[in-house]
Amino acid sequence: MRATILSPSYFNRRTLTVARSLVGKYLVRQQRAGRVTGRIIEVEAYVGPHDKACHASKGRTPRTDVLYGPPGTAYVYVIYGMYHMLNVVTEREGYPAAVLIRAIEVDGELIDGPGKLCRELMIDRSLNRIDLTARGPLWFEDRGVRIPRAKVGMFPRIGVEYAGEWAKKLYRFRLTG
């Protein structure tokens, strides 16, 4: 089976399209100790400055500047002062949108939760702004497996109650069955 690294054009599409299509793709972390590969099980979409759950909804800041960058760029931030979160920038440069990677499966083990995922793969702020479309310390792969639409559930996002109606949007995609 041949693996293809996902290209910038893959991420330069509507955020909801990218989010849904990432389910079943692979996240690869290369370190000196070796390579860890996980099948993506769950993601969440954050769709531009009008999306009250998106960090860009409060404007462009030093923290959110990366969201306005090229598609396929890593946006890694810290919440609660202790948990790293991995996102990939989507859509055209200048439009702030991204997909949060929430869960992966590694060797049959579910790593569920974006903070746990980052801890397990040793993803931290040192990877913020890296190009996820090139072989480096972290990238996404397509291994040719197609996931039927019926196998991807759509759910409200988690932990964004402050976003009002935007919290209820079905922007979380998870492999079901």
Backbone as a chain_set.jsonl record, in Angstrom:
{"seq": "MRATILSPSYFNRRTLTVARSLVGKYLVRQQRAGRVTGRIIEVEAYVGPHDKACHASKGRTPRTDVLYGPPGTAYVYVIYGMYHMLNVVTEREGYPAAVLIRAIEVDGELIDGPGKLCRELMIDRSLNRIDLTARGPLWFEDRGVRIPRAKVGMFPRIGVEYAGEWAKKLYRFRLTG", "coords": {"N": [[0.847, -1.18, 0.0], [0.667, 2.119, -0.948], [1.553, 5.161, 0.484], [0.525, 8.519, 0.434], [1.58, 11.776, 0.977], [-0.507, 14.305, 2.193], [-1.352, 17.125, 0.267], [-0.797, 20.756, -0.051], [-2.97, 21.696, -1.602], [-4.968, 19.909, -0.943], [-5.729, 20.756, 1.598], [-6.567, 23.277, 0.98], [-9.355, 23.78, 0.687], [-12.906, 23.895, 1.358], [-13.45, 24.069, 4.836], [-15.186, 22.287, 6.233], [-15.393, 20.231, 4.38], [-12.727, 19.345, 4.255], [-12.413, 18.533, 6.932], [-14.27, 16.371, 7.252], [-13.211, 14.64, 5.35], [-10.717, 14.025, 6.413], [-11.105, 12.086, 8.299], [-10.176, 8.818, 8.779], [-7.829, 9.132, 7.388], [-4.239, 9.358, 7.902], [-2.126, 10.334, 10.606], [1.172, 11.152, 11.01], [3.987, 10.918, 13.049], [7.271, 11.701, 13.289], [10.148, 10.92, 15.051], [13.324, 10.931, 16.765], [13.436, 8.52, 18.12], [11.857, 6.945, 16.577], [9.015, 6.235, 14.434], [5.616, 7.109, 14.749], [2.4, 6.207, 13.845], [-0.911, 7.112, 13.333], [-4.308, 6.335, 12.741], [-6.766, 8.632, 11.814], [-9.511, 9.311, 13.793], [-11.343, 11.121, 14.849], [-12.317, 14.529, 14.37], [-12.6, 18.16, 14.525], [-14.178, 20.978, 13.06], [-13.362, 24.407, 12.491], [-14.565, 27.315, 11.408], [-13.688, 29.987, 10.17], [-13.808, 33.662, 10.726], [-16.402, 34.386, 11.473], [-17.396, 32.264, 12.899], [-18.138, 31.661, 16.083], [-16.846, 29.932, 17.807], [-14.35, 29.648, 16.824], [-10.936, 30.553, 17.155], [-10.218, 32.811, 15.737], [-12.414, 34.448, 15.784], [-12.341, 36.594, 17.468], [-10.64, 38.296, 16.294], [-7.477, 39.06, 14.666], [-4.569, 38.026, 16.214], [-1.329, 37.767, 17.866], [-1.297, 35.054, 18.653], [-3.271, 33.853, 17.011], [-2.481, 34.407, 14.462], [-1.265, 32.468, 12.821], [-3.437, 31.042, 11.819], [-4.233, 32.439, 9.601], [-2.481, 31.813, 7.7], [-0.783, 29.749, 5.188], [-2.632, 26.992, 3.745], [-2.524, 23.774, 5.287], [-0.719, 24.187, 7.266], [0.549, 23.787, 10.583], [-1.261, 24.511, 13.519], [-0.63, 24.872, 16.68], [-1.579, 25.055, 19.963], [-1.906, 25.92, 23.482], [-4.086, 24.873, 26.045], [-5.704, 25.588, 29.161], [-3.269, 25.922, 30.312], [-1.773, 23.606, 30.126], [-2.419, 21.566, 28.246], [-1.692, 20.597, 24.99], [-2.906, 21.321, 21.708], [-3.55, 20.118, 18.496], [-4.008, 21.498, 15.369], [-4.871, 21.825, 11.889], [-4.363, 24.191, 9.406], [-6.795, 25.416, 7.142], [-8.451, 26.112, 3.988], [-8.195, 29.135, 1.947], [-5.204, 31.136, 1.939], [-5.087, 33.774, 4.267], [-7.692, 33.559, 5.102], [-9.052, 32.684, 8.096], [-9.222, 29.535, 9.233], [-9.538, 26.181, 10.473], [-8.835, 22.695, 11.265], [-9.27, 20.745, 14.064], [-7.518, 18.05, 15.438], [-8.861, 15.402, 17.041], [-8.93, 12.663, 17.866], [-7.103, 9.607, 17.465], [-6.182, 6.348, 16.213], [-3.811, 4.087, 17.245], [-2.001, 1.329, 16.488], [-4.246, -0.295, 17.116], [-5.07, 0.83, 19.5], [-7.118, 3.262, 20.934], [-6.581, 6.662, 21.028], [-7.963, 9.017, 22.542], [-9.055, 12.234, 22.569], [-7.858, 15.504, 22.24], [-5.755, 16.654, 23.788], [-4.575, 14.438, 25.035], [-3.787, 13.022, 22.767], [-1.804, 14.757, 21.712], [0.033, 14.664, 23.818], [0.771, 11.927, 23.789], [1.977, 11.741, 21.248], [3.995, 13.513, 21.505], [3.645, 16.209, 20.729], [4.03, 19.61, 20.646], [4.254, 23.185, 21.271], [6.546, 23.753, 19.828], [6.149, 22.741, 17.355], [4.343, 24.388, 16.193], [3.24, 26.174, 13.39], [4.632, 24.624, 11.512], [5.054, 23.061, 8.304], [2.713, 20.854, 7.382], [2.466, 19.41, 5.123], [4.671, 18.275, 4.105], [7.279, 15.881, 4.331], [8.49, 15.62, 7.487], [8.806, 16.444, 10.892], [6.16, 15.907, 11.412], [3.243, 14.926, 9.714], [0.469, 14.418, 7.364], [-1.077, 11.541, 5.926], [-2.48, 9.873, 3.071], [-3.673, 6.727, 2.641], [-5.073, 5.425, 0.77], [-7.485, 4.316, 1.601], [-10.916, 4.404, 1.534], [-13.507, 5.951, 3.27], [-16.831, 5.248, 3.785], [-19.59, 7.556, 3.563], [-21.665, 6.985, 5.366], [-20.334, 5.926, 7.509], [-19.216, 7.951, 8.925], [-19.959, 9.905, 11.523], [-21.749, 12.901, 12.443], [-21.479, 15.473, 14.784], [-22.196, 17.795, 17.533], [-19.683, 20.228, 18.455], [-17.175, 19.949, 21.05], [-16.775, 21.405, 24.273], [-17.141, 24.117, 23.677], [-19.185, 25.745, 24.592], [-19.515, 28.443, 25.169], [-19.818, 29.624, 22.713], [-22.426, 29.894, 21.929], [-25.03, 29.506, 19.601], [-23.255, 28.526, 17.724], [-21.944, 26.498, 18.992], [-23.612, 24.373, 18.765], [-23.503, 23.533, 16.192], [-23.028, 20.954, 13.783], [-20.184, 20.161, 13.541], [-18.269, 18.396, 14.27], [-16.657, 15.469, 13.424], [-16.731, 11.975, 13.365], [-15.458, 8.691, 13.18], [-17.629, 6.007, 12.92], [-19.069, 2.888, 14.085]], "CA": [[0.0, 0.0, 0.0], [1.474, 3.32, -1.074], [1.049, 6.306, 1.231], [0.768, 9.812, -0.192], [1.455, 12.913, 1.89], [-1.551, 15.238, 1.752], [-0.756, 18.333, -0.316], [-1.453, 22.022, 0.305], [-4.271, 21.823, -2.282], [-5.928, 19.107, -0.177], [-6.211, 21.587, 2.706], [-7.079, 24.53, 0.42], [-10.756, 23.529, 0.343], [-13.815, 24.243, 2.465], [-13.039, 23.434, 6.085], [-16.037, 21.137, 6.539], [-15.007, 19.176, 3.436], [-11.438, 18.815, 4.718], [-12.613, 17.853, 8.211], [-14.92, 15.085, 7.025], [-12.329, 13.778, 4.562], [-9.561, 13.621, 7.208], [-11.448, 10.871, 9.042], [-9.656, 7.656, 8.062], [-6.464, 9.421, 6.936], [-3.243, 9.028, 8.92], [-1.235, 11.34, 11.167], [2.469, 10.51, 11.198], [4.924, 11.685, 13.876], [8.641, 11.174, 13.186], [11.054, 11.359, 16.104], [14.583, 10.169, 16.77], [13.161, 7.172, 18.63], [11.088, 6.199, 15.583], [7.825, 6.811, 13.822], [4.31, 6.694, 15.254], [1.368, 6.501, 12.856], [-2.252, 6.897, 13.855], [-5.466, 6.591, 11.863], [-7.592, 9.697, 12.382], [-10.838, 8.828, 14.168], [-12.259, 12.233, 15.133], [-11.834, 15.892, 14.137], [-13.583, 19.243, 14.631], [-13.94, 22.083, 12.132], [-13.509, 25.796, 12.955], [-14.8, 27.843, 10.068], [-13.563, 31.409, 9.886], [-13.989, 34.687, 11.756], [-17.805, 34.462, 11.893], [-17.621, 31.106, 13.77], [-17.845, 32.143, 17.443], [-15.981, 28.966, 18.491], [-13.025, 29.73, 16.204], [-10.083, 31.543, 17.812], [-10.155, 34.028, 14.922], [-13.642, 35.251, 15.921], [-12.024, 37.807, 18.232], [-9.685, 39.075, 15.527], [-6.125, 38.558, 14.443], [-3.667, 38.282, 17.34], [-0.11, 36.969, 17.677], [-1.625, 33.632, 18.799], [-4.102, 33.344, 15.912], [-1.911, 34.792, 13.164], [-1.001, 31.263, 12.039], [-4.676, 30.637, 11.149], [-4.351, 33.205, 8.355], [-1.378, 31.382, 6.854], [-1.05, 28.813, 4.102], [-3.287, 25.738, 4.108], [-1.608, 22.682, 5.575], [0.184, 24.627, 8.327], [0.159, 23.374, 11.937], [-1.612, 25.493, 14.547], [-0.55, 24.173, 17.959], [-1.726, 25.986, 21.075], [-2.046, 25.315, 24.803], [-5.263, 25.267, 26.821], [-5.614, 25.341, 30.604], [-1.874, 25.997, 30.702], [-1.11, 22.307, 30.192], [-2.746, 20.637, 27.167], [-1.464, 21.06, 23.626], [-3.947, 20.97, 20.755], [-3.052, 20.161, 17.122], [-4.937, 21.865, 14.305], [-4.272, 22.061, 10.582], [-4.988, 25.341, 8.751], [-7.526, 25.07, 5.924], [-8.955, 27.151, 3.085], [-7.202, 29.986, 1.284], [-4.382, 31.983, 2.796], [-5.775, 35.012, 4.618], [-8.993, 33.23, 5.689], [-8.694, 31.895, 9.267], [-10.02, 28.339, 9.486], [-8.675, 25.041, 10.789], [-9.434, 21.456, 11.756], [-8.65, 20.192, 15.266], [-7.435, 16.59, 15.447], [-9.357, 15.027, 18.373], [-8.664, 11.277, 18.253], [-6.469, 8.714, 16.495], [-5.997, 4.97, 16.639], [-2.433, 3.652, 17.014], [-1.844, -0.102, 16.775], [-5.46, -0.812, 17.745], [-5.402, 1.564, 20.727], [-7.732, 4.564, 20.709], [-6.055, 7.803, 21.781], [-9.164, 9.839, 22.435], [-8.908, 13.536, 23.201], [-6.757, 16.219, 21.592], [-4.628, 16.824, 24.697], [-3.939, 13.125, 25.186], [-3.155, 12.747, 21.471], [-0.562, 15.534, 21.637], [0.969, 14.128, 24.816], [1.248, 10.626, 23.309], [2.829, 11.922, 20.07], [4.981, 14.543, 21.83], [3.357, 17.4, 19.924], [3.985, 20.794, 21.49], [4.32, 24.462, 20.55], [7.701, 23.795, 18.929], [5.661, 22.335, 16.036], [3.44, 25.414, 15.664], [3.608, 26.79, 12.107], [5.365, 23.774, 10.57], [4.332, 22.622, 7.106], [2.252, 19.479, 7.557], [2.325, 18.803, 3.798], [6.009, 17.819, 3.709], [7.837, 14.916, 5.294], [9.271, 16.314, 8.51], [8.5, 15.824, 12.18], [4.727, 15.609, 11.512], [2.537, 15.099, 8.442], [-0.734, 13.623, 7.127], [-0.985, 10.637, 4.78], [-3.613, 9.137, 2.507], [-3.24, 5.364, 2.339], [-5.969, 4.864, -0.226], [-8.692, 3.729, 2.182], [-12.063, 5.312, 1.456], [-14.488, 5.763, 4.334], [-18.175, 5.6, 3.306], [-20.255, 8.647, 4.291], [-22.478, 6.422, 6.447], [-19.449, 5.542, 8.619], [-18.716, 9.164, 9.579], [-21.021, 10.613, 12.226], [-21.613, 14.349, 12.626], [-21.907, 15.787, 16.134], [-21.787, 19.133, 17.988], [-18.316, 20.313, 18.964], [-17.029, 19.754, 22.497], [-16.047, 22.414, 25.037], [-17.267, 25.476, 23.12], [-20.513, 26.229, 24.966], [-19.474, 29.904, 25.12], [-20.051, 30.073, 21.339], [-23.867, 29.983, 21.663], [-25.552, 28.658, 18.525], [-22.128, 27.911, 17.022], [-21.581, 25.273, 19.714], [-24.55, 23.31, 18.365], [-23.247, 23.131, 14.801], [-22.524, 19.586, 13.638], [-18.863, 20.347, 12.945], [-17.373, 17.351, 14.754], [-16.807, 14.277, 12.576], [-16.124, 10.822, 14.042], [-15.652, 7.365, 12.577], [-18.589, 5.226, 13.695], [-19.13, 1.467, 13.718]], "C": [[0.893, 1.244, 0.0], [0.794, 4.478, -0.332], [1.45, 7.583, 0.507], [0.6, 10.902, 0.855], [0.412, 13.872, 1.33], [-0.923, 16.576, 1.381], [-1.428, 19.607, 0.193], [-2.823, 22.17, -0.359], [-5.349, 20.995, -1.588], [-6.562, 19.96, 0.92], [-6.803, 22.915, 2.235], [-8.484, 24.298, -0.157], [-11.607, 23.962, 1.524], [-13.449, 23.427, 3.707], [-13.877, 22.209, 6.418], [-15.724, 19.959, 5.625], [-13.708, 18.518, 3.885], [-11.646, 18.004, 5.993], [-13.195, 16.459, 7.997], [-13.962, 14.124, 6.313], [-11.076, 13.34, 5.324], [-9.834, 12.358, 8.027], [-11.025, 9.665, 8.201], [-8.276, 7.87, 7.455], [-5.518, 9.14, 8.107], [-2.43, 10.25, 9.315], [0.067, 10.624, 11.505], [3.386, 11.454, 11.977], [6.28, 11.0, 13.823], [9.481, 11.789, 14.297], [12.329, 10.539, 16.009], [14.345, 8.72, 17.183], [12.366, 6.327, 17.63], [9.854, 6.952, 15.123], [6.577, 6.233, 14.471], [3.279, 7.133, 14.228], [0.003, 6.177, 13.449], [-3.312, 7.208, 12.815], [-6.372, 7.599, 12.543], [-9.025, 9.179, 12.56], [-11.827, 9.977, 14.339], [-11.57, 13.573, 14.935], [-12.958, 16.878, 14.414], [-13.183, 20.372, 13.69], [-14.204, 23.429, 12.813], [-13.43, 26.675, 11.725], [-14.822, 29.37, 10.008], [-13.947, 32.357, 11.0], [-15.429, 34.825, 12.251], [-18.18, 33.34, 12.854], [-17.186, 31.497, 15.185], [-16.986, 31.176, 18.259], [-14.554, 28.994, 17.946], [-12.206, 30.819, 16.904], [-10.02, 32.858, 17.043], [-11.391, 34.915, 15.077], [-13.411, 36.538, 16.7], [-10.966, 38.652, 17.536], [-8.316, 38.424, 15.45], [-5.221, 38.992, 15.594], [-2.365, 37.518, 17.077], [-0.382, 35.455, 17.77], [-2.323, 33.079, 17.563], [-3.557, 33.666, 14.529], [-1.674, 33.584, 12.254], [-2.241, 30.792, 11.277], [-4.862, 31.321, 9.799], [-3.296, 32.776, 7.328], [-1.775, 30.376, 5.801], [-1.75, 27.542, 4.589], [-2.268, 24.622, 4.271], [-0.588, 23.018, 6.641], [-0.352, 24.157, 9.685], [-0.16, 24.599, 12.787], [-1.668, 24.709, 15.859], [-0.63, 25.226, 19.061], [-1.932, 25.205, 22.365], [-3.334, 25.81, 25.436], [-5.053, 24.859, 28.272], [-4.169, 25.321, 31.091], [-1.13, 24.673, 30.685], [-1.378, 21.36, 29.035], [-2.489, 21.268, 25.806], [-2.585, 20.547, 22.736], [-3.375, 21.143, 19.351], [-4.199, 20.452, 16.163], [-4.159, 21.967, 13.005], [-5.071, 23.18, 9.91], [-5.605, 24.892, 7.423], [-7.932, 26.336, 5.163], [-7.823, 28.044, 2.589], [-6.406, 30.799, 2.315], [-5.098, 33.305, 3.022], [-7.139, 34.781, 5.223], [-8.753, 32.273, 6.857], [-9.653, 30.74, 9.544], [-9.066, 27.176, 9.728], [-9.511, 23.845, 11.222], [-8.603, 20.967, 12.934], [-8.65, 18.67, 15.161], [-7.753, 16.132, 16.872], [-8.989, 13.61, 18.802], [-8.014, 10.519, 17.099], [-6.435, 7.309, 17.089], [-4.584, 4.551, 16.245], [-2.328, 2.187, 17.435], [-3.036, -0.664, 17.543], [-5.877, -0.106, 19.015], [-5.949, 2.939, 20.38], [-7.082, 5.596, 21.62], [-7.083, 8.902, 21.578], [-9.016, 11.121, 23.239], [-7.695, 14.249, 22.648], [-5.542, 16.441, 22.488], [-3.852, 15.533, 24.875], [-3.179, 12.749, 23.92], [-1.807, 13.48, 21.381], [0.476, 15.035, 22.635], [1.589, 12.819, 24.317], [2.23, 10.764, 22.144], [3.916, 12.98, 20.277], [4.87, 15.74, 20.876], [3.234, 18.572, 20.888], [4.143, 22.043, 20.622], [5.538, 24.567, 19.632], [7.294, 23.39, 17.506], [4.662, 23.331, 15.445], [4.051, 26.021, 14.404], [4.412, 25.886, 11.173], [4.451, 23.4, 9.405], [3.993, 21.145, 7.27], [2.079, 18.757, 6.226], [3.674, 18.346, 3.244], [6.498, 16.828, 4.761], [8.776, 15.676, 6.223], [8.972, 15.658, 9.836], [7.035, 15.368, 12.292], [4.076, 15.865, 10.163], [1.307, 14.197, 8.397], [-0.54, 12.768, 5.884], [-2.354, 10.102, 4.378], [-3.075, 7.772, 2.124], [-4.229, 4.637, 1.445], [-7.225, 4.212, 0.304], [-9.814, 4.764, 2.139], [-13.079, 4.955, 2.539], [-15.859, 6.167, 3.795], [-18.804, 6.689, 4.181], [-21.026, 8.133, 5.509], [-21.641, 6.037, 7.666], [-18.86, 6.743, 9.355], [-19.905, 9.908, 10.187], [-20.694, 12.085, 12.373], [-22.238, 14.71, 13.976], [-21.573, 17.241, 16.471], [-20.355, 19.084, 18.517], [-18.326, 20.238, 20.496], [-16.28, 20.934, 23.108], [-16.135, 23.828, 24.506], [-18.646, 26.071, 23.424], [-20.621, 27.746, 24.908], [-19.855, 30.456, 23.743], [-21.535, 30.114, 20.966], [-24.314, 29.001, 20.596], [-24.44, 27.935, 17.768], [-21.672, 26.627, 17.703], [-22.437, 24.093, 19.267], [-24.344, 22.832, 16.929], [-22.642, 21.736, 14.759], [-21.192, 19.614, 12.891], [-17.819, 19.378, 13.496], [-17.694, 16.08, 13.97], [-16.05, 13.132, 13.238], [-16.455, 9.54, 13.303], [-16.583, 6.577, 13.493], [-18.546, 3.773, 13.233], [-17.775, 0.902, 13.625]], "O": [[1.768, 1.391, 0.854], [-0.397, 4.729, -0.512], [2.577, 7.71, 0.028], [-0.418, 10.945, 1.548], [0.438, 14.212, 0.147], [-0.066, 17.092, 2.099], [-2.499, 19.548, 0.797], [-3.746, 22.711, 0.251], [-6.527, 21.348, -1.645], [-7.77, 19.899, 1.148], [-7.468, 23.604, 3.009], [-8.752, 24.583, -1.324], [-11.082, 24.351, 2.567], [-13.172, 22.231, 3.615], [-13.332, 21.191, 6.845], [-15.786, 18.808, 6.057], [-13.594, 17.293, 3.896], [-11.109, 16.903, 6.119], [-12.661, 15.477, 8.513], [-13.91, 12.937, 6.637], [-10.429, 12.374, 4.921], [-8.904, 11.646, 8.404], [-11.458, 9.509, 7.059], [-7.619, 6.911, 7.051], [-5.96, 8.729, 9.18], [-2.089, 11.087, 8.48], [0.062, 9.61, 12.203], [3.546, 12.622, 11.623], [6.425, 9.858, 14.26], [9.523, 13.008, 14.464], [12.398, 9.567, 15.256], [14.979, 7.805, 16.657], [12.22, 5.12, 17.822], [9.684, 8.141, 15.392], [6.485, 5.029, 14.712], [3.275, 8.284, 13.791], [-0.206, 5.095, 13.999], [-3.231, 8.208, 12.101], [-6.71, 7.442, 13.716], [-9.654, 8.686, 11.624], [-13.007, 9.838, 14.017], [-10.4, 13.742, 15.279], [-14.122, 16.492, 14.524], [-12.001, 20.682, 13.541], [-15.139, 23.572, 13.601], [-12.387, 26.778, 11.078], [-15.881, 29.968, 9.813], [-14.358, 31.932, 12.08], [-15.649, 35.336, 13.349], [-19.184, 33.449, 13.558], [-15.993, 31.646, 15.447], [-16.451, 31.56, 19.299], [-13.649, 28.419, 18.552], [-12.733, 31.889, 17.211], [-9.792, 33.911, 17.639], [-11.414, 36.027, 14.55], [-14.204, 37.474, 16.599], [-10.452, 39.61, 18.114], [-8.043, 37.398, 16.072], [-5.123, 40.178, 15.907], [-2.309, 36.704, 16.156], [0.233, 34.669, 17.05], [-2.015, 31.976, 17.113], [-4.125, 33.234, 13.527], [-1.866, 33.678, 11.041], [-2.115, 30.204, 10.203], [-5.587, 30.812, 8.944], [-3.235, 33.319, 6.225], [-2.961, 30.169, 5.544], [-1.499, 27.071, 5.699], [-1.295, 24.522, 3.523], [0.318, 22.226, 6.902], [-1.563, 24.134, 9.904], [0.57, 25.59, 12.776], [-2.624, 23.979, 16.119], [0.157, 26.172, 19.085], [-2.109, 23.987, 22.346], [-3.649, 26.998, 25.382], [-4.323, 23.914, 28.571], [-3.873, 24.771, 32.152], [0.002, 24.592, 31.161], [-0.615, 20.412, 28.855], [-3.006, 22.344, 25.504], [-3.143, 19.476, 22.976], [-2.787, 22.179, 19.039], [-5.214, 19.756, 16.144], [-2.944, 22.169, 13.009], [-6.299, 23.125, 9.851], [-5.021, 24.101, 6.684], [-7.772, 27.459, 5.641], [-6.646, 27.745, 2.787], [-6.889, 31.097, 3.408], [-5.65, 33.888, 2.089], [-7.711, 35.702, 5.807], [-8.293, 31.153, 6.637], [-10.763, 30.949, 10.032], [-7.931, 27.18, 9.251], [-10.704, 23.954, 11.502], [-7.389, 20.794, 12.823], [-9.673, 18.07, 14.832], [-7.007, 16.435, 17.803], [-8.757, 13.373, 19.988], [-8.321, 10.746, 15.929], [-6.629, 7.111, 18.288], [-4.199, 4.642, 15.079], [-2.542, 1.851, 18.599], [-2.866, -1.416, 18.503], [-6.936, -0.408, 19.564], [-5.33, 3.692, 19.629], [-7.038, 5.422, 22.838], [-7.07, 9.617, 20.575], [-8.868, 11.079, 24.46], [-6.611, 13.669, 22.589], [-4.411, 16.419, 22.003], [-2.621, 15.531, 24.868], [-2.068, 12.223, 23.985], [-0.795, 12.883, 21.016], [1.666, 14.989, 22.325], [2.801, 12.631, 24.414], [3.197, 10.008, 22.05], [4.663, 13.306, 19.354], [5.857, 16.207, 20.307], [2.439, 18.537, 21.827], [4.162, 21.961, 19.394], [5.546, 25.409, 18.733], [8.023, 23.671, 16.554], [4.187, 23.143, 14.325], [5.24, 26.34, 14.37], [4.843, 26.352, 10.118], [3.226, 23.425, 9.525], [4.881, 20.293, 7.292], [1.6, 17.623, 6.192], [3.799, 18.064, 2.052], [6.159, 16.939, 5.94], [9.741, 16.298, 5.777], [8.891, 14.432, 9.91], [6.701, 14.551, 13.15], [4.322, 16.896, 9.536], [1.115, 13.336, 9.255], [0.078, 13.2, 4.911], [-3.246, 9.907, 5.204], [-2.115, 7.676, 1.359], [-4.233, 3.409, 1.364], [-7.97, 3.607, -0.466], [-9.665, 5.871, 2.655], [-13.455, 3.793, 2.695], [-16.039, 7.314, 3.387], [-18.575, 6.734, 5.39], [-21.034, 8.776, 6.559], [-22.192, 5.842, 8.75], [-18.091, 6.574, 10.302], [-20.741, 10.463, 9.474], [-19.528, 12.477, 12.421], [-23.364, 14.316, 14.28], [-20.763, 17.863, 15.783], [-19.878, 18.041, 18.966], [-19.357, 20.439, 21.138], [-15.289, 21.409, 22.555], [-15.296, 24.665, 24.841], [-19.204, 26.808, 22.612], [-21.693, 28.282, 24.63], [-20.181, 31.637, 23.624], [-21.868, 30.346, 19.804], [-24.018, 27.809, 20.674], [-24.661, 26.849, 17.23], [-21.079, 25.761, 17.06], [-22.019, 22.941, 19.383], [-24.942, 21.843, 16.506], [-21.83, 21.383, 15.614], [-21.091, 19.148, 11.755], [-16.628, 19.52, 13.221], [-18.851, 15.671, 13.869], [-14.891, 13.279, 13.625], [-17.584, 9.332, 12.859], [-16.351, 6.492, 14.699], [-18.059, 3.464, 12.145], [-17.619, -0.282, 13.328]]}, "num_chains": 1, "name": "protein.A"}
